[in-house]
Amino acid sequence: MMASNMSENKLFNLLSDMKHYHKTYAAYCSKTTKWQEMHKWTESAEFESNVVANLSKYFSGNMDQQIRVLGIGSGDGILEMHQLQKLTAKFLKISASVVEPSELITKYKDTVGMNPAADNITFEWYKQTFDEYLACHGSDKKYHFISVVHAVYFLGDPDVFIQKLYKLLEPGGILLVIVVTDHTGSGCIPLHKLKDDKTTNNYVNSFQVTAALEKLQIYYTQSTYTETYNITDFMTNDDSEEGELLLDFMTGTINFKKSAPDDVRDRVMHHFQQVLRIEKTDDGDEKISYEEISDILLVTRGDKAK
Ligand SMILES: C[S@@+](CC[C@H](N)C(=O)[O-])C[C@H]1O[C@@H](n2cnc3c(N)ncnc32)[C@H](O)[C@@H]1O
C-alpha cells in the first residue's frame, strides 16, 4: 500500500516549524480580507467606545498621563499601528511595548518609521516569545491596553496564558484578544479524527479562550468579524505553490497536500467544496471564496483585582 493511503501517517503541526509557518502566513496575508475587516473594526464605534472611551474614563480626562500599551505576537505591526494611531487621537503620551519573536519585528519598525502618528509614541522592542518576555521582565510592569490579535495560537494552554495576560493589566486596563471561532474556518476543517495525534493541527479557538475566561470568572464582551479567503489557487491548480502554502496555513499542517493520507485529504477538500462560494471577478474570472469568523474578546480588569 502507498504511504499516502495510510491513515496512520503523521501530519506535522505547522506551529512546530516557524520558518515554514511564516511562509504560509505570507501566502495567507495576500489572500485574505482580514486587513480590510480589521481596519473597519478599528475605525468602528465599538473600538471607540469600548477601548478609547473606556481608557479615557480611566484617566479621568487627564490625557497627558502616559498610557502603556503592550502588543503580543504583533507581526508586521500593521494592525497594531492602526490601534495606536486611534489612541494618539486621545492620549498625548503613549509607550508601546512590542513582543514579537520573528523577523517580522523589523517590518514593524519600518511601519513605525513611515507613520507620522508614531512621533508621539515611544517604542520598546522585545524580539522574544511571550514566555521569554515574562522570564526576562516579570509581571511588575502593568499595561493599560494589551492587544493579542491572532497570536493566542502560540501561547499554549488558555487557562494559563489568560492568567498571565490578566496579571499584566492595570486595574481598569483592557485586554483585546482576537481568535478564530471553533465553528468556522480552521476551527472546523475536519481534521478532528487526528486529534489524538499531537503532531497535527491544534489551533486554539475562541471556545477554549472563552471557557478559560469563564472558569477564571473574568467578565468579557464578545463580537465577531468575518474574513474571506481566496482559495481559488488550491481548489483549481494542482501545481500552485502559493495554493499549497495557503492550504498548510488553513489546516495548520506542514505540506498538507503531499503528506495527508488520502482519506483525510478527501475529507478536507470535501469540506471546502461544501462551503465555498463562487464569484465572478471584474475580469470575468472565477474566484472561489471561503469564509472564516473570528471572535473579538474584550476584557476589562476589575478595580479590585490585585
Ligand atoms: C498570525 S500572526 C499575527 C500577527 C499580527 N498580530 C496580525 O494579526 O497581523 C502571529 C504572530 O505571533 C508570533 N508568535 C509566534 N510565537 C509567539 C510567542 N510564543 N509569543 C509571542 N508571539 C509569537 C508570530 O511570529 C506571528 O508574528
The ligand as an SDF file (V2000), in Angstrom:
LIG
                    3D

 27 29  0  0  0  0  0  0  0  0999 V2000
   -0.9100   35.0370   12.9420 C   0  0  0  0  0  0  0  0  0  0  0  0
    0.4360   36.1010   13.2810 S   0  0  0  0  0  0  0  0  0  0  0  0
   -0.4540   37.5590   13.7570 C   0  0  0  0  0  0  0  0  0  0  0  0
    0.3060   38.8180   13.5450 C   0  0  0  0  0  0  0  0  0  0  0  0
   -0.4570   40.1120   13.8390 C   0  0  0  0  0  0  0  0  0  0  0  0
   -0.9380   40.1810   15.2100 N   0  0  0  0  0  0  0  0  0  0  0  0
   -1.5960   40.2610   12.8840 C   0  0  0  0  0  0  0  0  0  0  0  0
   -2.7300   39.8730   13.2260 O   0  0  0  0  0  0  0  0  0  0  0  0
   -1.3780   40.7350   11.7520 O   0  0  0  0  0  0  0  0  0  0  0  0
    1.0330   35.5140   14.8450 C   0  0  0  0  0  0  0  0  0  0  0  0
    2.3250   36.1610   15.3090 C   0  0  0  0  0  0  0  0  0  0  0  0
    2.6810   35.6340   16.5980 O   0  0  0  0  0  0  0  0  0  0  0  0
    4.1010   35.4810   16.6390 C   0  0  0  0  0  0  0  0  0  0  0  0
    4.4630   34.4860   17.6760 N   0  0  0  0  0  0  0  0  0  0  0  0
    4.7590   33.1910   17.4990 C   0  0  0  0  0  0  0  0  0  0  0  0
    5.0220   32.5810   18.6710 N   0  0  0  0  0  0  0  0  0  0  0  0
    4.8820   33.5320   19.6230 C   0  0  0  0  0  0  0  0  0  0  0  0
    5.0300   33.5260   21.0550 C   0  0  0  0  0  0  0  0  0  0  0  0
    5.3220   32.4020   21.7080 N   0  0  0  0  0  0  0  0  0  0  0  0
    4.8680   34.6920   21.7170 N   0  0  0  0  0  0  0  0  0  0  0  0
    4.5320   35.8180   21.0460 C   0  0  0  0  0  0  0  0  0  0  0  0
    4.3560   35.8680   19.6830 N   0  0  0  0  0  0  0  0  0  0  0  0
    4.5190   34.7420   18.9930 C   0  0  0  0  0  0  0  0  0  0  0  0
    4.4580   35.0540   15.2420 C   0  0  0  0  0  0  0  0  0  0  0  0
    5.8310   35.2780   14.9480 O   0  0  0  0  0  0  0  0  0  0  0  0
    3.4970   35.8860   14.3890 C   0  0  0  0  0  0  0  0  0  0  0  0
    4.0760   37.1020   14.0110 O   0  0  0  0  0  0  0  0  0  0  0  0
  1  2  1  0
  2  3  1  0
  2 10  1  0
  3  4  1  0
  4  5  1  0
  5  6  1  0
  5  7  1  0
  7  8  2  0
  7  9  1  0
 10 11  1  0
 11 12  1  0
 11 26  1  0
 12 13  1  0
 13 14  1  0
 13 24  1  0
 14 15  1  0
 14 23  1  0
 15 16  2  0
 16 17  1  0
 17 18  1  0
 17 23  2  0
 18 19  1  0
 18 20  2  0
 20 21  1  0
 21 22  2  0
 22 23  1  0
 24 25  1  0
 24 26  1  0
 26 27  1  0
M  CHG  2   2   1   9  -1
M  END
$$$$
